[in-house]
Amino acid sequence: MTEIPKDHPRCLSLMTRELIIQGVEDGITGITGLIAQGRGEAFDYLLAEQTIPSASEAERTAAAVLLLAKGPVISVNGNAAALVPEELVKLSTMLGAPLEVNLFYRIQERVQKIIEYLVSYGAQEVLGARPDCNIVGLSSQRGLVCKQGIFLADVVFVPLEDGDRCEALRRMGKTVIVVDLNPLSRTAQSASVCIVDNIVRAMPNIIESVDEMKGMSTSYLQEIVDGFDNRKNLDDALGSIYKNLKMKDHQLPNILKKEK
């Protein structure tokens, strides 16, 4: 990986980019993952590369939904595996929820590499190598899932954007939590809970909330979930972007000032 100076104003963003590049070289991430990463960076830039208040609320809500779930599953694609493998495994362990590899550009060799990569971080159960069910109405490779995983799950956590499958899972009556930096995407609009945040910030925040709330009553957790409005959440995210775009030069967030 390219060495990024620690004092570079966008050090974390550049390091994240390098992780995706390394993922491609290691055969974990597809080449199109680079495009997805660039698209996400553009929106993160407009959010001043920070977790906005509405994202914090969505992350806390996601934790409550996962704790209330009877059979949660964490879906993993190449970008998620490359960026937050340790966090994915930790959340899976905390919840007792299996990880399931699900790819649009599905190649069996890449599926196996992702599974092995997650196992190297301590994952106990990673599904996806032998899918035995299909998501109704989804003709892409993303429709190939495991019965004991995504197919029967009541809650599916999708750490990165996945519009067509998100819509299909919602039609099946599932609660879908997504992480997507684009509040206008089909994924964000169709999800039960959309976290408009960078996955490298969102995952630690969700883990912290799960750890904090795991001993809380079901009624308290349900109150958090019932008080969440995804439409308002997305509107608030768009408002944050609009505010950053409208700021005068001397009021710009530091991250935007440094790039002028």
C-alpha positions in Angstrom: 0.0 0.0 0.0 1.1 3.6 -0.7 2.3 5.2 2.5 0.1 8.2 3.4 1.6 10.9 5.5 -0.2 11.1 8.9 -0.4 14.9 8.7 -2.1 14.8 5.3 -5.5 16.7 5.7 -7.4 13.8 4.1 -5.3 11.0 5.5 -8.2 8.7 6.5 -9.9 9.1 3.2 -6.8 8.3 1.3 -6.0 5.3 3.5 -9.5 4.0 2.9 -9.0 4.3 -0.8 -5.8 2.3 -0.5 -7.7 -0.5 1.3 -10.0 -0.9 -1.7 -7.0 -0.9 -4.1 -5.4 -3.6 -2.0 -8.7 -5.5 -2.0 -8.7 -5.5 -5.8 -5.1 -6.7 -5.9 -5.9 -9.5 -3.4 -8.9 -10.7 -5.3 -11.4 -9.7 -2.6 -12.9 -6.6 -4.2 -14.1 -6.4 -7.8 -12.6 -3.7 -10.1 -16.0 -2.0 -10.1 -15.6 -1.5 -6.4 -13.2 1.3 -7.2 -16.0 3.1 -8.9 -18.3 2.6 -6.0 -15.7 3.9 -3.6 -15.2 7.0 -5.7 -18.9 7.7 -5.8 -19.1 7.3 -2.0 -16.1 9.6 -1.5 -17.8 12.3 -3.4 -20.9 12.3 -1.1 -18.7 11.9 2.0 -16.8 15.0 0.9 -20.1 16.9 0.9 -20.8 15.7 4.4 -17.4 17.1 5.4 -16.2 13.6 6.1 -17.9 13.4 9.5 -20.8 11.6 11.1 -23.7 14.0 11.0 -26.4 14.0 13.8 -29.0 12.1 11.6 -26.4 9.4 10.9 -25.7 9.0 14.6 -29.4 8.5 15.2 -29.7 6.0 12.4 -26.7 4.1 13.8 -28.3 3.9 17.2 -31.5 2.8 15.6 -29.7 0.1 13.6 -28.2 -1.2 16.8 -31.7 -1.4 18.4 -33.2 -3.2 15.4 -30.3 -5.7 15.4 -30.7 -6.4 19.1 -34.5 -6.9 18.7 -34.1 -9.2 15.7 -34.9 -12.9 16.0 -32.6 -14.0 13.1 -30.3 -11.2 11.9 -27.8 -11.7 9.1 -25.0 -9.4 8.0 -24.5 -9.3 4.2 -20.9 -8.8 3.0 -19.6 -7.7 -0.4 -16.0 -7.1 -1.5 -15.8 -3.5 -0.5 -17.1 -4.1 3.0 -14.7 -7.0 3.5 -11.8 -4.9 2.4 -12.7 -1.9 4.5 -14.0 -3.2 7.8 -13.3 -7.0 8.2 -12.5 -6.8 11.9 -15.7 -4.7 12.6 -17.9 -7.1 10.6 -16.6 -10.1 12.5 -16.9 -8.3 15.9 -20.6 -7.3 15.2 -21.4 -10.8 14.0 -20.0 -12.3 17.2 -21.8 -9.7 19.5 -25.1 -10.5 17.8 -24.7 -14.2 17.1 -25.5 -13.3 13.5 -23.9 -15.1 10.6 -22.0 -13.2 7.9 -23.1 -14.1 4.4 -21.1 -13.2 1.3 -23.3 -11.8 -1.5 -21.9 -10.4 -4.7 -23.3 -8.8 -7.8 -20.3 -9.9 -9.8 -20.2 -13.4 -8.3 -17.2 -15.5 -9.0 -16.8 -18.5 -6.8 -13.1 -18.0 -6.3 -13.7 -14.5 -5.0 -16.5 -15.7 -2.7 -14.1 -18.2 -1.2 -11.4 -15.6 -0.8 -13.7 -13.3 1.1 -14.8 -16.1 3.3 -11.2 -17.0 4.1 -10.3 -13.4 4.7 -13.1 -13.0 7.2 -12.2 -16.3 8.9 -8.6 -14.9 9.2 -10.2 -12.1 11.4 -11.9 -14.7 13.6 -15.3 -15.2 11.9 -17.0 -18.4 13.1 -19.7 -18.6 10.6 -19.6 -17.3 7.0 -22.3 -18.3 4.6 -22.4 -17.8 0.8 -20.2 -20.4 -0.7 -23.1 -22.7 -1.5 -26.3 -20.7 -1.9 -29.4 -22.8 -2.0 -32.2 -20.3 -2.4 -33.2 -17.4 -4.7 -34.7 -14.0 -3.8 -38.0 -13.8 -5.7 -38.0 -11.2 -8.4 -34.2 -10.7 -8.5 -32.5 -12.1 -11.6 -28.9 -10.9 -10.8 -26.3 -13.0 -9.0 -27.3 -11.1 -5.8 -30.4 -13.2 -5.8 -28.4 -16.3 -4.9 -28.6 -16.6 -1.1 -28.5 -19.2 1.7 -31.7 -20.5 3.2 -30.3 -20.4 6.7 -28.9 -16.9 6.1 -30.4 -14.1 4.2 -33.4 -16.0 2.9 -34.9 -16.7 6.4 -33.5 -13.7 8.2 -36.0 -11.2 9.6 -33.4 -8.4 9.6 -30.6 -8.1 7.0 -27.8 -5.6 7.5 -26.2 -4.5 4.3 -23.1 -2.4 5.1 -22.9 -1.0 1.6 -25.3 0.1 -1.1 -27.4 -2.6 -2.9 -30.5 -1.0 -4.4 -32.2 -3.8 -6.3 -31.7 -6.4 -3.6 -32.8 -4.0 -0.9 -36.1 -3.5 -2.7 -36.5 -7.2 -3.2 -35.8 -8.0 0.5 -38.3 -5.4 1.6 -41.0 -7.0 -0.6 -40.3 -10.2 1.2 -41.2 -8.4 4.4 -37.7 -8.1 5.9 -36.3 -5.2 7.8 -33.2 -3.9 5.9 -30.5 -1.8 7.4 -28.1 -0.2 4.9 -25.0 2.1 5.0 -25.1 4.4 1.9 -23.4 7.8 1.6 -25.9 8.8 -1.1 -29.2 9.7 0.5 -30.8 9.9 -3.0 -30.0 6.3 -4.0 -32.6 3.6 -4.5 -30.9 1.7 -1.6 -31.4 4.7 0.8 -34.9 5.3 -0.3 -36.1 1.7 0.0 -34.3 0.7 3.2 -36.0 0.4 6.6 -33.0 2.3 8.1 -30.4 4.0 6.0 -27.2 5.2 7.6 -25.8 8.1 5.6 -22.2 7.7 6.7 -18.9 6.3 5.7 -18.7 2.6 6.6 -15.4 3.1 8.4 -17.1 5.4 10.8 -20.5 3.7 10.9 -19.4 0.2 11.9 -17.5 1.3 15.1 -20.5 3.5 16.0 -23.0 0.7 15.6 -20.7 -1.7 17.6 -20.5 0.9 20.4 -24.3 1.3 20.4 -24.9 -2.5 20.5 -22.5 -2.8 23.4 -24.2 0.0 25.2 -27.8 -1.2 24.6 -27.4 -5.0 24.8 -28.7 -5.0 28.4 -31.6 -2.7 27.8 -35.2 -3.7 27.9 -37.1 -4.8 24.8 -39.6 -2.0 25.3 -36.8 0.6 25.4 -35.2 -0.7 22.2 -38.6 -0.8 20.5 -39.2 2.8 21.5 -36.0 3.8 19.7 -37.1 1.9 16.6 -40.6 3.3 16.6 -39.3 6.9 16.9 -37.2 6.6 13.8 -38.4 8.0 10.5 -36.2 7.1 7.5 -37.8 9.7 5.3 -36.9 12.4 7.8 -33.5 10.9 8.3 -32.7 11.2 4.6 -34.1 14.7 4.4 -31.8 15.7 7.3 -28.8 14.2 5.5 -29.7 16.2 2.3 -30.1 19.3 4.5 -26.6 18.8 5.8 -25.2 18.5 2.3 -27.2 21.6 1.2 -25.9 23.6 4.2 -22.3 22.7 3.4 -22.8 23.8 -0.2 -24.3 27.1 0.8 -21.7 28.1 3.3 -19.6 31.1 2.6 -15.8 30.5 2.2 -14.9 31.5 5.7 -17.6 29.2 7.1 -16.7 26.1 5.2 -16.0 22.9 7.3 -12.2 22.4 7.6 -12.2 19.4 5.3 -13.6 21.5 2.5 -11.4 24.5 3.2 -8.2 22.4 2.9 -9.2 21.3 -0.6 -9.9 24.7 -2.1 
